[in-house]
């Protein structure tokens, strides 16, 4: 195993003191994701950890990846464990912290409850509340993006109760989990004079990313492995019966159905957290669109080439994908929902890019 290019740094999350500015991590993999924290994995020397366990202390250590003088990823170490002669570490970016925090005061410390409130503002309130508690300030900044996607009505006020066991992270997930809701991703950069770190939640409305006509992922150009094409009749359906909140005959229900010349196949989907028919309808339509997609390619492995240089695409971008091999012939727009950079992969750096068909996504308020 060889050391990765650039360097890996660790810092104490509370004091900001640097613990290591050149942590020797091997088999490094890292990257972001759409409306999630993304992850980092790697291997440390057990002797190094044994002699200085604070270098990667789970739950209170920040870890960063720098390449060419720029921070490419940052997050919190959550898991460090010995496996034979190796010490494996796993980390996730900033939004993962909210999975370990709860609303102990109720209504996000008096910032709620919410009626027709912009979901982006509720997300900012959650972060402001979490970081206002002693020993809870990560220094994360949230975009000032606004949206027309609202939460709460006079008949169904949106609350955050102190007695609810739902984490603040789960609350954010619910605010971004439907079609027509904001999206986010976590980013990390040096500040202007490189004396500090900017930890940012990028909010996108009506979406993150853009349609990219200047780059593409293509077989024989930058795709280096034959990707798996998924064609599952078990998952396929052109009729989806979705249920929301409520019990018995009062349970919300929406059906999304199309006829397309194929044998009728039906599927059910439960969304107990949804208590509005308009939101449930959009979610069920999204579920049906996903289930109707046969032959989807969910991951491609690419090299760093001029066709799509590493760093040229962002989370949420639509990229044209051309795949041609013995089993698959696929062309179409796909949305980048995340990726993992492997800087020390055999044959040179490579990226595993997660994709979803662009047609699955629609944008707008509700």
Secondary structure, DSSP 8 states (H G I E B T S, - for coil): --B-SSEEEEEETTT--EEESS---EEEEEEEETTEEEEEEEEEEHHHHHH-GGGG-TTTEEEEEEETTEEEEEEEEEEEEEETTEEEEEEE-GGGGGGG---SSSHHHHT--BSSEEHHHHHHHHHHHHHHSTT----EEE-----S-EE--SSS-B---TT----HHHHHHHHTSSTTS-EEEEEEEE-TTSSSEEEEEEEESS-SS-EEEEEEEEBTTTB-S---EE--TTT--SEEEEE-S-SGGGS-EEEEE---SS---EEEEE-TT---HHHHHHHHHHHHHHHT--SEE-EEEEE--TTS-TTS--TT-EEEEEEESSS-EEEEEEEEEEEEEETT-TTS-EEEEEEEEGGG------
